Amino acid sequence: MFGLGTQEILVIALIILLLFGGKKIPELMKGLGKGVKSFKEGMNSLEDEDEKKKDKDN
């Protein structure tokens, strides 16, 4: 995962925990999940449009 080892990931997680606190982390993860879901939906719609154009051209 991006060339990061277990120790680096644990240090990053600890820093995030210290900066945002335990109560904010679920909120942040929920927002991140929504963003990823929206991105995937956008990519899927672009792929569908591309396939429709290819089918239309043939």
PDB file of N, CA, C and O in Angstrom:
ATOM      1  N   MET A   1       0.857  -1.184   0.000  1.00  0.00           N
ATOM      2  CA  MET A   1       0.000   0.000   0.000  1.00  0.00           C
ATOM      3  C   MET A   1       0.891   1.231   0.000  1.00  0.00           C
ATOM      4  O   MET A   1       1.342   1.661   1.062  1.00  0.00           O
ATOM      5  N   PHE A   2       1.152   1.801  -1.155  1.00  0.00           N
ATOM      6  CA  PHE A   2       1.948   3.009  -1.334  1.00  0.00           C
ATOM      7  C   PHE A   2       3.347   2.879  -0.747  1.00  0.00           C
ATOM      8  O   PHE A   2       3.962   3.888  -0.402  1.00  0.00           O
ATOM      9  N   GLY A   3       3.855   1.677  -0.629  1.00  0.00           N
ATOM     10  CA  GLY A   3       5.184   1.464  -0.091  1.00  0.00           C
ATOM     11  C   GLY A   3       5.298   1.716   1.402  1.00  0.00           C
ATOM     12  O   GLY A   3       6.403   1.899   1.911  1.00  0.00           O
ATOM     13  N   LEU A   4       4.182   1.730   2.111  1.00  0.00           N
ATOM     14  CA  LEU A   4       4.199   1.954   3.551  1.00  0.00           C
ATOM     15  C   LEU A   4       4.156   0.625   4.288  1.00  0.00           C
ATOM     16  O   LEU A   4       3.409  -0.283   3.924  1.00  0.00           O
ATOM     17  N   GLY A   5       4.965   0.529   5.323  1.00  0.00           N
ATOM     18  CA  GLY A   5       4.962  -0.660   6.154  1.00  0.00           C
ATOM     19  C   GLY A   5       3.966  -0.519   7.291  1.00  0.00           C
ATOM     20  O   GLY A   5       3.303   0.508   7.432  1.00  0.00           O
ATOM     21  N   THR A   6       3.874  -1.551   8.085  1.00  0.00           N
ATOM     22  CA  THR A   6       2.938  -1.567   9.206  1.00  0.00           C
ATOM     23  C   THR A   6       3.257  -0.475  10.223  1.00  0.00           C
ATOM     24  O   THR A   6       2.351   0.178  10.740  1.00  0.00           O
ATOM     25  N   GLN A   7       4.539  -0.276  10.508  1.00  0.00           N
ATOM     26  CA  GLN A   7       4.924   0.734  11.497  1.00  0.00           C
ATOM     27  C   GLN A   7       4.546   2.134  11.035  1.00  0.00           C
ATOM     28  O   GLN A   7       4.080   2.943  11.837  1.00  0.00           O
ATOM     29  N   GLU A   8       4.741   2.433   9.746  1.00  0.00           N
ATOM     30  CA  GLU A   8       4.403   3.754   9.239  1.00  0.00           C
ATOM     31  C   GLU A   8       2.900   4.005   9.317  1.00  0.00           C
ATOM     32  O   GLU A   8       2.457   5.097   9.675  1.00  0.00           O
ATOM     33  N   ILE A   9       2.135   2.992   8.982  1.00  0.00           N
ATOM     34  CA  ILE A   9       0.675   3.134   9.040  1.00  0.00           C
ATOM     35  C   ILE A   9       0.221   3.356  10.474  1.00  0.00           C
ATOM     36  O   ILE A   9      -0.664   4.175  10.718  1.00  0.00           O
ATOM     37  N   LEU A  10       0.809   2.642  11.425  1.00  0.00           N
ATOM     38  CA  LEU A  10       0.446   2.830  12.830  1.00  0.00           C
ATOM     39  C   LEU A  10       0.802   4.234  13.318  1.00  0.00           C
ATOM     40  O   LEU A  10       0.034   4.840  14.065  1.00  0.00           O
ATOM     41  N   VAL A  11       1.947   4.753  12.908  1.00  0.00           N
ATOM     42  CA  VAL A  11       2.347   6.112  13.308  1.00  0.00           C
ATOM     43  C   VAL A  11       1.376   7.132  12.727  1.00  0.00           C
ATOM     44  O   VAL A  11       0.968   8.063  13.421  1.00  0.00           O
ATOM     45  N   ILE A  12       1.002   6.967  11.459  1.00  0.00           N
ATOM     46  CA  ILE A  12       0.044   7.885  10.830  1.00  0.00           C
ATOM     47  C   ILE A  12      -1.297   7.813  11.543  1.00  0.00           C
ATOM     48  O   ILE A  12      -1.914   8.847  11.799  1.00  0.00           O
ATOM     49  N   ALA A  13      -1.760   6.605  11.870  1.00  0.00           N
ATOM     50  CA  ALA A  13      -3.034   6.448  12.579  1.00  0.00           C
ATOM     51  C   ALA A  13      -2.980   7.111  13.950  1.00  0.00           C
ATOM     52  O   ALA A  13      -3.954   7.735  14.371  1.00  0.00           O
ATOM     53  N   LEU A  14      -1.869   6.987  14.645  1.00  0.00           N
ATOM     54  CA  LEU A  14      -1.713   7.616  15.957  1.00  0.00           C
ATOM     55  C   LEU A  14      -1.747   9.140  15.845  1.00  0.00           C
ATOM     56  O   LEU A  14      -2.375   9.809  16.665  1.00  0.00           O
ATOM     57  N   ILE A  15      -1.087   9.677  14.854  1.00  0.00           N
ATOM     58  CA  ILE A  15      -1.094  11.136  14.648  1.00  0.00           C
ATOM     59  C   ILE A  15      -2.503  11.622  14.343  1.00  0.00           C
ATOM     60  O   ILE A  15      -2.931  12.648  14.870  1.00  0.00           O
ATOM     61  N   ILE A  16      -3.227  10.896  13.498  1.00  0.00           N
ATOM     62  CA  ILE A  16      -4.610  11.272  13.185  1.00  0.00           C
ATOM     63  C   ILE A  16      -5.469  11.220  14.434  1.00  0.00           C
ATOM     64  O   ILE A  16      -6.290  12.108  14.662  1.00  0.00           O
ATOM     65  N   LEU A  17      -5.290  10.196  15.236  1.00  0.00           N
ATOM     66  CA  LEU A  17      -6.043  10.069  16.485  1.00  0.00           C
ATOM     67  C   LEU A  17      -5.757  11.244  17.411  1.00  0.00           C
ATOM     68  O   LEU A  17      -6.675  11.789  18.023  1.00  0.00           O
ATOM     69  N   LEU A  18      -4.506  11.633  17.517  1.00  0.00           N
ATOM     70  CA  LEU A  18      -4.141  12.761  18.386  1.00  0.00           C
ATOM     71  C   LEU A  18      -4.678  14.088  17.851  1.00  0.00           C
ATOM     72  O   LEU A  18      -5.105  14.940  18.630  1.00  0.00           O
ATOM     73  N   LEU A  19      -4.659  14.266  16.546  1.00  0.00           N
ATOM     74  CA  LEU A  19      -5.113  15.528  15.963  1.00  0.00           C
ATOM     75  C   LEU A  19      -6.631  15.697  16.033  1.00  0.00           C
ATOM     76  O   LEU A  19      -7.126  16.767  16.386  1.00  0.00           O
ATOM     77  N   PHE A  20      -7.359  14.643  15.697  1.00  0.00           N
ATOM     78  CA  PHE A  20      -8.809  14.773  15.575  1.00  0.00           C
ATOM     79  C   PHE A  20      -9.576  14.229  16.767  1.00  0.00           C
ATOM     80  O   PHE A  20     -10.740  14.586  16.951  1.00  0.00           O
ATOM     81  N   GLY A  21      -8.985  13.405  17.559  1.00  0.00           N
ATOM     82  CA  GLY A  21      -9.690  12.820  18.697  1.00  0.00           C
ATOM     83  C   GLY A  21     -10.548  11.647  18.260  1.00  0.00           C
ATOM     84  O   GLY A  21     -10.860  11.490  17.080  1.00  0.00           O
ATOM     85  N   GLY A  22     -10.916  10.840  19.214  1.00  0.00           N
ATOM     86  CA  GLY A  22     -11.679   9.623  18.928  1.00  0.00           C
ATOM     87  C   GLY A  22     -13.084   9.865  18.432  1.00  0.00           C
ATOM     88  O   GLY A  22     -13.625   9.038  17.698  1.00  0.00           O
ATOM     89  N   LYS A  23     -13.691  10.979  18.813  1.00  0.00           N
ATOM     90  CA  LYS A  23     -15.084  11.226  18.434  1.00  0.00           C
ATOM     91  C   LYS A  23     -15.227  11.689  16.990  1.00  0.00           C
ATOM     92  O   LYS A  23     -16.267  11.455  16.373  1.00  0.00           O
ATOM     93  N   LYS A  24     -14.221  12.330  16.448  1.00  0.00           N
ATOM     94  CA  LYS A  24     -14.304  12.865  15.088  1.00  0.00           C
ATOM     95  C   LYS A  24     -13.946  11.842  14.013  1.00  0.00           C
ATOM     96  O   LYS A  24     -14.344  11.999  12.858  1.00  0.00           O
ATOM     97  N   ILE A  25     -13.211  10.812  14.371  1.00  0.00           N
ATOM     98  CA  ILE A  25     -12.734   9.857  13.372  1.00  0.00           C
ATOM     99  C   ILE A  25     -13.879   9.142  12.643  1.00  0.00           C
ATOM    100  O   ILE A  25     -13.813   9.032  11.419  1.00  0.00           O
ATOM    101  N   PRO A  26     -14.921   8.651  13.321  1.00  0.00           N
ATOM    102  CA  PRO A  26     -16.019   8.025  12.568  1.00  0.00           C
ATOM    103  C   PRO A  26     -16.675   8.989  11.585  1.00  0.00           C
ATOM    104  O   PRO A  26     -17.075   8.593  10.490  1.00  0.00           O
ATOM    105  N   GLU A  27     -16.783  10.252  11.978  1.00  0.00           N
ATOM    106  CA  GLU A  27     -17.349  11.269  11.096  1.00  0.00           C
ATOM    107  C   GLU A  27     -16.483  11.449   9.855  1.00  0.00           C
ATOM    108  O   GLU A  27     -16.995  11.533   8.739  1.00  0.00           O
ATOM    109  N   LEU A  28     -15.171  11.509  10.056  1.00  0.00           N
ATOM    110  CA  LEU A  28     -14.238  11.657   8.944  1.00  0.00           C
ATOM    111  C   LEU A  28     -14.296  10.458   8.010  1.00  0.00           C
ATOM    112  O   LEU A  28     -14.286  10.620   6.790  1.00  0.00           O
ATOM    113  N   MET A  29     -14.355   9.269   8.568  1.00  0.00           N
ATOM    114  CA  MET A  29     -14.396   8.062   7.748  1.00  0.00           C
ATOM    115  C   MET A  29     -15.704   7.978   6.962  1.00  0.00           C
ATOM    116  O   MET A  29     -15.715   7.520   5.819  1.00  0.00           O
ATOM    117  N   LYS A  30     -16.801   8.417   7.570  1.00  0.00           N
ATOM    118  CA  LYS A  30     -18.084   8.421   6.880  1.00  0.00           C
ATOM    119  C   LYS A  30     -18.018   9.359   5.678  1.00  0.00           C
ATOM    120  O   LYS A  30     -18.476   9.012   4.589  1.00  0.00           O
ATOM    121  N   GLY A  31     -17.454  10.531   5.874  1.00  0.00           N
ATOM    122  CA  GLY A  31     -17.305  11.482   4.775  1.00  0.00           C
ATOM    123  C   GLY A  31     -16.391  10.943   3.679  1.00  0.00           C
ATOM    124  O   GLY A  31     -16.664  11.120   2.492  1.00  0.00           O
ATOM    125  N   LEU A  32     -15.316  10.292   4.078  1.00  0.00           N
ATOM    126  CA  LEU A  32     -14.395   9.698   3.114  1.00  0.00           C
ATOM    127  C   LEU A  32     -15.093   8.594   2.315  1.00  0.00           C
ATOM    128  O   LEU A  32     -14.913   8.492   1.101  1.00  0.00           O
ATOM    129  N   GLY A  33     -15.875   7.785   2.988  1.00  0.00           N
ATOM    130  CA  GLY A  33     -16.618   6.714   2.313  1.00  0.00           C
ATOM    131  C   GLY A  33     -17.606   7.263   1.300  1.00  0.00           C
ATOM    132  O   GLY A  33     -17.736   6.727   0.200  1.00  0.00           O
ATOM    133  N   LYS A  34     -18.303   8.330   1.666  1.00  0.00           N
ATOM    134  CA  LYS A  34     -19.247   8.956   0.736  1.00  0.00           C
ATOM    135  C   LYS A  34     -18.514   9.518  -0.478  1.00  0.00           C
ATOM    136  O   LYS A  34     -19.000   9.424  -1.605  1.00  0.00           O
ATOM    137  N   GLY A  35     -17.353  10.097  -0.239  1.00  0.00           N
ATOM    138  CA  GLY A  35     -16.573  10.645  -1.347  1.00  0.00           C
ATOM    139  C   GLY A  35     -16.105   9.560  -2.306  1.00  0.00           C
ATOM    140  O   GLY A  35     -16.168   9.737  -3.522  1.00  0.00           O
ATOM    141  N   VAL A  36     -15.642   8.450  -1.774  1.00  0.00           N
ATOM    142  CA  VAL A  36     -15.184   7.339  -2.611  1.00  0.00           C
ATOM    143  C   VAL A  36     -16.354   6.760  -3.395  1.00  0.00           C
ATOM    144  O   VAL A  36     -16.218   6.440  -4.576  1.00  0.00           O
ATOM    145  N   LYS A  37     -17.497   6.626  -2.744  1.00  0.00           N
ATOM    146  CA  LYS A  37     -18.683   6.085  -3.418  1.00  0.00           C
ATOM    147  C   LYS A  37     -19.108   6.997  -4.570  1.00  0.00           C
ATOM    148  O   LYS A  37     -19.440   6.521  -5.656  1.00  0.00           O
ATOM    149  N   SER A  38     -19.095   8.298  -4.328  1.00  0.00           N
ATOM    150  CA  SER A  38     -19.450   9.255  -5.368  1.00  0.00           C
ATOM    151  C   SER A  38     -18.469   9.185  -6.532  1.00  0.00           C
ATOM    152  O   SER A  38     -18.876   9.242  -7.693  1.00  0.00           O
ATOM    153  N   PHE A  39     -17.187   9.063  -6.228  1.00  0.00           N
ATOM    154  CA  PHE A  39     -16.165   8.959  -7.268  1.00  0.00           C
ATOM    155  C   PHE A  39     -16.383   7.717  -8.124  1.00  0.00           C
ATOM    156  O   PHE A  39     -16.296   7.781  -9.351  1.00  0.00           O
ATOM    157  N   LYS A  40     -16.668   6.585  -7.478  1.00  0.00           N
ATOM    158  CA  LYS A  40     -16.895   5.336  -8.208  1.00  0.00           C
ATOM    159  C   LYS A  40     -18.118   5.447  -9.106  1.00  0.00           C
ATOM    160  O   LYS A  40     -18.098   4.975 -10.243  1.00  0.00           O
ATOM    161  N   GLU A  41     -19.185   6.067  -8.605  1.00  0.00           N
ATOM    162  CA  GLU A  41     -20.397   6.232  -9.404  1.00  0.00           C
ATOM    163  C   GLU A  41     -20.110   7.100 -10.625  1.00  0.00           C
ATOM    164  O   GLU A  41     -20.592   6.818 -11.722  1.00  0.00           O
ATOM    165  N   GLY A  42     -19.332   8.144 -10.432  1.00  0.00           N
ATOM    166  CA  GLY A  42     -18.969   9.008 -11.553  1.00  0.00           C
ATOM    167  C   GLY A  42     -18.141   8.267 -12.590  1.00  0.00           C
ATOM    168  O   GLY A  42     -18.358   8.430 -13.791  1.00  0.00           O
ATOM    169  N   MET A  43     -17.202   7.464 -12.141  1.00  0.00           N
ATOM    170  CA  MET A  43     -16.376   6.697 -13.070  1.00  0.00           C
ATOM    171  C   MET A  43     -17.219   5.677 -13.831  1.00  0.00           C
ATOM    172  O   MET A  43     -17.025   5.481 -15.031  1.00  0.00           O
ATOM    173  N   ASN A  44     -18.153   5.029 -13.137  1.00  0.00           N
ATOM    174  CA  ASN A  44     -19.018   4.050 -13.799  1.00  0.00           C
ATOM    175  C   ASN A  44     -19.893   4.713 -14.848  1.00  0.00           C
ATOM    176  O   ASN A  44     -20.110   4.149 -15.921  1.00  0.00           O
ATOM    177  N   SER A  45     -20.399   5.904 -14.552  1.00  0.00           N
ATOM    178  CA  SER A  45     -21.247   6.583 -15.530  1.00  0.00           C
ATOM    179  C   SER A  45     -20.431   6.991 -16.759  1.00  0.00           C
ATOM    180  O   SER A  45     -20.936   6.936 -17.880  1.00  0.00           O
ATOM    181  N   LEU A  46     -19.170   7.400 -16.558  1.00  0.00           N
ATOM    182  CA  LEU A  46     -18.315   7.732 -17.698  1.00  0.00           C
ATOM    183  C   LEU A  46     -18.031   6.500 -18.551  1.00  0.00           C
ATOM    184  O   LEU A  46     -18.027   6.577 -19.780  1.00  0.00           O
ATOM    185  N   GLU A  47     -17.794   5.366 -17.900  1.00  0.00           N
ATOM    186  CA  GLU A  47     -17.553   4.132 -18.638  1.00  0.00           C
ATOM    187  C   GLU A  47     -18.786   3.722 -19.431  1.00  0.00           C
ATOM    188  O   GLU A  47     -18.667   3.266 -20.568  1.00  0.00           O
ATOM    189  N   ASP A  48     -19.976   3.880 -18.840  1.00  0.00           N
ATOM    190  CA  ASP A  48     -21.215   3.541 -19.533  1.00  0.00           C
ATOM    191  C   ASP A  48     -21.407   4.430 -20.757  1.00  0.00           C
ATOM    192  O   ASP A  48     -21.798   3.949 -21.820  1.00  0.00           O
ATOM    193  N   GLU A  49     -21.133   5.728 -20.611  1.00  0.00           N
ATOM    194  CA  GLU A  49     -21.265   6.644 -21.745  1.00  0.00           C
ATOM    195  C   GLU A  49     -20.283   6.283 -22.848  1.00  0.00           C
ATOM    196  O   GLU A  49     -20.621   6.353 -24.030  1.00  0.00           O
ATOM    197  N   ASP A  50     -19.062   5.895 -22.468  1.00  0.00           N
ATOM    198  CA  ASP A  50     -18.055   5.515 -23.447  1.00  0.00           C
ATOM    199  C   ASP A  50     -18.493   4.271 -24.211  1.00  0.00           C
ATOM    200  O   ASP A  50     -18.324   4.200 -25.428  1.00  0.00           O
ATOM    201  N   GLU A  51     -19.055   3.289 -23.506  1.00  0.00           N
ATOM    202  CA  GLU A  51     -19.531   2.071 -24.159  1.00  0.00           C
ATOM    203  C   GLU A  51     -20.685   2.374 -25.108  1.00  0.00           C
ATOM    204  O   GLU A  51     -20.769   1.792 -26.190  1.00  0.00           O
ATOM    205  N   LYS A  52     -21.570   3.279 -24.710  1.00  0.00           N
ATOM    206  CA  LYS A  52     -22.699   3.646 -25.572  1.00  0.00           C
ATOM    207  C   LYS A  52     -22.195   4.314 -26.853  1.00  0.00           C
ATOM    208  O   LYS A  52     -22.729   4.064 -27.933  1.00  0.00           O
ATOM    209  N   LYS A  53     -21.169   5.161 -26.737  1.00  0.00           N
ATOM    210  CA  LYS A  53     -20.612   5.807 -27.927  1.00  0.00           C
ATOM    211  C   LYS A  53     -19.983   4.789 -28.852  1.00  0.00           C
ATOM    212  O   LYS A  53     -20.139   4.873 -30.070  1.00  0.00           O
ATOM    213  N   LYS A  54     -19.258   3.807 -28.271  1.00  0.00           N
ATOM    214  CA  LYS A  54     -18.640   2.771 -29.089  1.00  0.00           C
ATOM    215  C   LYS A  54     -19.690   1.947 -29.816  1.00  0.00           C
ATOM    216  O   LYS A  54     -19.523   1.635 -30.996  1.00  0.00           O
ATOM    217  N   ASP A  55     -20.779   1.587 -29.123  1.00  0.00           N
ATOM    218  CA  ASP A  55     -21.841   0.809 -29.727  1.00  0.00           C
ATOM    219  C   ASP A  55     -22.539   1.617 -30.823  1.00  0.00           C
ATOM    220  O   ASP A  55     -22.931   1.062 -31.850  1.00  0.00           O
ATOM    221  N   LYS A  56     -22.691   2.895 -30.611  1.00  0.00           N
ATOM    222  CA  LYS A  56     -23.363   3.773 -31.567  1.00  0.00           C
ATOM    223  C   LYS A  56     -22.527   3.935 -32.838  1.00  0.00           C
ATOM    224  O   LYS A  56     -23.066   4.000 -33.943  1.00  0.00           O
ATOM    225  N   ASP A  57     -21.202   4.001 -32.665  1.00  0.00           N
ATOM    226  CA  ASP A  57     -20.304   4.160 -33.810  1.00  0.00           C
ATOM    227  C   ASP A  57     -20.224   2.903 -34.662  1.00  0.00           C
ATOM    228  O   ASP A  57     -19.955   2.989 -35.860  1.00  0.00           O
ATOM    229  N   ASN A  58     -20.450   1.746 -34.073  1.00  0.00           N
ATOM    230  CA  ASN A  58     -20.359   0.490 -34.827  1.00  0.00           C
ATOM    231  C   ASN A  58     -21.642   0.270 -35.517  1.00  0.00           C
ATOM    232  O   ASN A  58     -21.803  -0.730 -36.217  1.00  0.00           O
TER     233      ASN A  58
END
